[in-house]
Amino acid sequence: MQLITVAGSPSVGKTSVILQVAKLLKQDGLAVGVAKFDALSSDDGRLYAQHEIPVAVGLAGALCPDHYFVSNIDDCLAWGRRQGLDVLLSESAGLCNRCSPHIDGVLAICVVDALAGVHTPKKIGPMLRLADLVAITKGDIVSQVEREVFAFHVRLANPGAPALFCNGLTGQGAADLARHIRAAAPTPSLDGSRLRFSMPAAVCPYCVGETAIGETHQRGNVKKMRFADREESR
């Protein structure tokens, strides 16, 4: 079975891209399933079920979705095997641009939105910079010049990954993504595997429910901003 990680910020079109790719893979006779990770709620499980795609939905709740992902992805792989899947697509919650749900040896796809602005790629961390493929959505809404400039900035952020335009509504470009997925290496096990980059780190009172504001309540891993006017007064 092949495990594929699909990451991206909220509302960039991850689910639409996965549906288009899954349709093509199913036409090839492959059994495709999805492990959907989200924060508080998700209706995507119903959407995948409507397309007869087995889906396991996990909601992180108060936890960081990335930490929730890495604590559960091996169980998702075992679930995929029990379902008899050939391809398991893991869809991240992607709540911040620092997310890094990519695994060594597992094909990693990052979905970005052409409407987000041409400088957005340089603001995205390891989920873009360490991806094997970058799928650019909503390219049909911007001009050809904007498309080319956006793709150029994607290549600057990750020179080693092909940048492919994919329309989640029409499916245009999905065949290229499906081709890469078919050629991906199988994932027999995740035991001993490693993430390509560390997860966002936070061990502080706010991680365990503190709501009070002020320095007296801030302990543990706390990072403070530096202000120029304070530096000048020293």
C-alpha positions as CSV (number, residue, x, y, z in Angstrom):
1,M,0.0,0.0,0.0
2,Q,1.2,3.5,-0.8
3,L,0.8,6.3,1.8
4,I,0.7,9.8,0.5
5,T,0.7,13.0,2.7
6,V,-1.3,15.9,1.4
7,A,-0.7,19.2,3.3
8,G,-1.8,22.8,2.9
9,S,-3.4,25.7,4.6
10,P,-7.2,25.8,5.2
11,S,-9.5,26.4,2.2
12,V,-6.7,25.9,-0.5
13,G,-8.7,23.1,-2.0
14,K,-7.0,20.0,-0.6
15,T,-10.2,17.9,-0.5
16,S,-11.2,18.9,-4.0
17,V,-7.8,17.9,-5.4
18,I,-7.9,14.6,-3.5
19,L,-11.3,13.8,-4.9
20,Q,-10.2,14.5,-8.5
21,V,-7.0,12.4,-8.1
22,A,-8.9,9.6,-6.3
23,K,-11.4,9.4,-9.2
24,L,-8.5,8.8,-11.7
25,L,-6.8,6.2,-9.5
26,K,-10.1,4.3,-9.0
27,Q,-10.5,4.3,-12.8
28,D,-7.2,2.4,-12.9
29,G,-8.7,-0.2,-10.5
30,L,-6.9,1.0,-7.4
31,A,-8.6,0.9,-4.0
32,V,-8.2,4.5,-2.6
33,G,-9.0,5.7,0.9
34,V,-8.4,8.9,2.9
35,A,-7.3,9.7,6.4
36,K,-8.8,13.1,7.1
37,F,-7.3,15.2,10.0
38,D,-8.9,18.3,11.2
39,A,-9.2,20.5,14.3
40,L,-12.8,20.9,15.6
41,S,-15.1,19.6,12.9
42,S,-15.3,18.3,9.3
43,D,-18.0,17.5,6.9
44,D,-15.5,16.0,4.4
45,G,-16.1,12.5,5.7
46,R,-19.6,12.7,4.3
47,L,-18.2,14.1,1.0
48,Y,-15.7,11.2,0.6
49,A,-18.4,8.7,1.4
50,Q,-20.7,10.1,-1.3
51,H,-17.9,9.3,-3.7
52,E,-17.5,5.8,-2.3
53,I,-14.1,6.5,-0.8
54,P,-13.4,4.9,2.6
55,V,-12.5,7.6,5.1
56,A,-11.2,7.8,8.6
57,V,-11.8,11.2,10.3
58,G,-9.7,12.4,13.2
59,L,-10.4,15.6,15.1
60,A,-7.6,17.0,17.2
61,G,-9.8,19.1,19.4
62,A,-7.6,21.1,21.8
63,L,-4.4,19.5,20.6
64,C,-2.1,20.8,17.8
65,P,-3.4,19.0,14.6
66,D,0.2,18.2,13.6
67,H,1.0,16.5,16.9
68,Y,-2.3,14.6,16.6
69,F,-1.4,13.5,13.1
70,V,2.0,12.1,14.0
71,S,0.4,10.2,17.0
72,N,-2.2,8.5,14.8
73,I,-0.8,8.1,11.3
74,D,0.6,4.6,12.0
75,D,-2.8,3.5,13.2
76,C,-4.3,5.0,10.0
77,L,-1.8,2.9,7.9
78,A,-3.0,-0.2,9.8
79,W,-6.6,0.8,9.1
80,G,-5.9,1.2,5.4
81,R,-4.5,-2.3,5.3
82,R,-7.6,-3.7,7.0
83,Q,-9.6,-1.9,4.3
84,G,-7.6,-3.5,1.6
85,L,-6.4,-0.2,0.2
86,D,-3.8,0.3,-2.5
87,V,-3.4,4.0,-1.8
88,L,-4.1,5.9,1.4
89,L,-4.1,9.7,1.1
90,S,-3.6,11.6,4.4
91,E,-5.1,15.0,4.4
92,S,-3.7,17.4,7.0
93,A,-5.6,20.1,8.9
94,G,-3.0,22.7,7.9
95,L,-3.8,25.4,10.5
96,C,-0.5,27.2,10.2
97,N,2.2,27.6,7.7
98,R,4.8,26.0,10.1
99,C,3.1,22.6,9.9
100,S,5.3,19.7,8.7
101,P,3.3,16.5,8.3
102,H,5.7,14.9,5.8
103,I,7.6,11.7,6.4
104,D,10.9,10.4,5.0
105,G,10.2,7.9,2.2
106,V,6.5,8.9,1.8
107,L,5.5,10.9,-1.2
108,A,4.6,14.4,0.1
109,I,2.2,16.8,-1.7
110,C,1.7,20.4,-0.7
111,V,-1.4,22.3,-2.0
112,V,-1.2,26.0,-2.3
113,D,-3.7,28.6,-3.5
114,A,-2.8,31.0,-6.3
115,L,-5.2,33.6,-4.9
116,A,-3.1,33.8,-1.7
117,G,-0.6,36.3,-3.3
118,V,2.7,35.9,-5.1
119,H,4.7,36.3,-1.9
120,T,2.9,33.6,0.0
121,P,5.2,30.7,-0.9
122,K,8.2,32.2,0.9
123,K,6.0,32.5,4.1
124,I,5.2,28.8,4.1
125,G,7.6,26.5,6.0
126,P,8.5,22.9,5.7
127,M,5.1,21.7,4.4
128,L,6.0,23.5,1.2
129,R,9.8,23.6,1.3
130,L,10.2,19.8,1.9
131,A,7.4,18.6,-0.3
132,D,8.0,16.3,-3.3
133,L,5.2,17.9,-5.3
134,V,3.4,21.2,-5.2
135,A,-0.2,21.4,-6.5
136,I,-1.3,25.0,-7.2
137,T,-5.1,25.5,-7.1
138,K,-7.4,28.3,-8.3
139,G,-5.1,29.2,-11.1
140,D,-8.1,29.6,-13.4
141,I,-9.2,32.7,-11.4
142,V,-6.0,34.7,-11.9
143,S,-4.3,35.9,-15.0
144,Q,-1.7,34.0,-16.9
145,V,1.0,36.4,-15.7
146,E,-0.1,35.9,-12.1
147,R,0.0,32.2,-12.6
148,E,3.5,32.2,-13.9
149,V,4.8,34.6,-11.2
150,F,3.2,32.5,-8.5
151,A,4.7,29.3,-9.8
152,F,8.1,31.0,-10.0
153,H,7.9,31.9,-6.3
154,V,6.9,28.3,-5.5
155,R,10.0,27.1,-7.4
156,L,12.1,29.6,-5.4
157,A,10.8,28.2,-2.2
158,N,11.2,24.6,-3.2
159,P,13.5,24.2,-6.3
160,G,13.4,20.4,-6.2
161,A,9.6,19.9,-6.5
162,P,7.5,20.1,-9.7
163,A,4.9,22.8,-9.4
164,L,1.7,21.5,-11.1
165,F,-1.5,23.4,-11.5
166,C,-4.6,21.5,-10.6
167,N,-8.3,22.6,-10.8
168,G,-10.3,20.9,-8.1
169,L,-13.6,21.6,-9.9
170,T,-12.8,20.4,-13.4
171,G,-10.0,18.0,-12.6
172,Q,-7.6,19.7,-15.1
173,G,-4.1,18.8,-14.0
174,A,-5.1,16.0,-11.7
175,A,-3.7,13.4,-14.1
176,D,-0.2,14.7,-13.5
177,L,-0.6,14.3,-9.8
178,A,-2.1,10.8,-10.2
179,R,0.9,9.8,-12.3
180,H,3.3,10.7,-9.6
181,I,1.2,8.9,-7.0
182,R,1.2,5.7,-9.1
183,A,5.0,5.8,-9.2
184,A,5.4,6.4,-5.5
185,A,7.2,3.8,-3.4
186,P,5.0,1.5,-1.2
187,T,4.8,2.1,2.6
188,P,5.1,-1.3,4.2
189,S,5.5,0.2,7.7
190,L,6.1,3.5,9.5
191,D,7.9,1.8,12.4
192,G,11.2,3.7,12.7
193,S,10.3,6.2,10.1
194,R,11.0,9.9,10.8
195,L,9.4,13.2,10.0
196,R,11.2,15.4,7.5
197,F,11.1,18.3,10.0
198,S,10.3,18.8,13.6
199,M,6.8,19.7,14.6
200,P,6.0,23.2,16.0
201,A,7.2,23.3,19.6
202,A,5.2,24.7,22.5
203,V,5.4,23.5,26.1
204,C,3.8,26.3,28.2
205,P,0.8,26.8,30.5
206,Y,-1.4,27.7,27.5
207,C,-0.8,24.3,26.1
208,V,-2.6,22.8,29.1
209,G,-5.5,25.2,29.5
210,E,-4.2,28.4,31.0
211,T,-6.2,31.4,29.8
212,A,-4.8,34.3,32.0
213,I,-2.6,36.9,30.3
214,G,0.5,38.3,31.8
215,E,4.2,37.5,32.4
216,T,3.4,35.9,35.8
217,H,1.4,33.2,34.0
218,Q,4.1,32.5,31.3
219,R,6.4,29.7,32.0
220,G,8.2,27.0,30.1
221,N,8.9,27.4,26.4
222,V,8.0,31.1,26.0
223,K,9.3,33.2,23.1
224,K,9.0,37.0,23.5
225,M,9.0,39.7,20.8
226,R,11.9,42.2,20.6
227,F,10.9,45.9,20.0
228,A,13.2,48.4,18.4
229,D,12.3,51.2,20.8
230,R,13.3,49.1,23.8
231,E,16.7,48.2,22.2
232,E,17.4,51.9,21.5
233,S,16.7,52.9,25.1
234,R,19.3,50.5,26.5
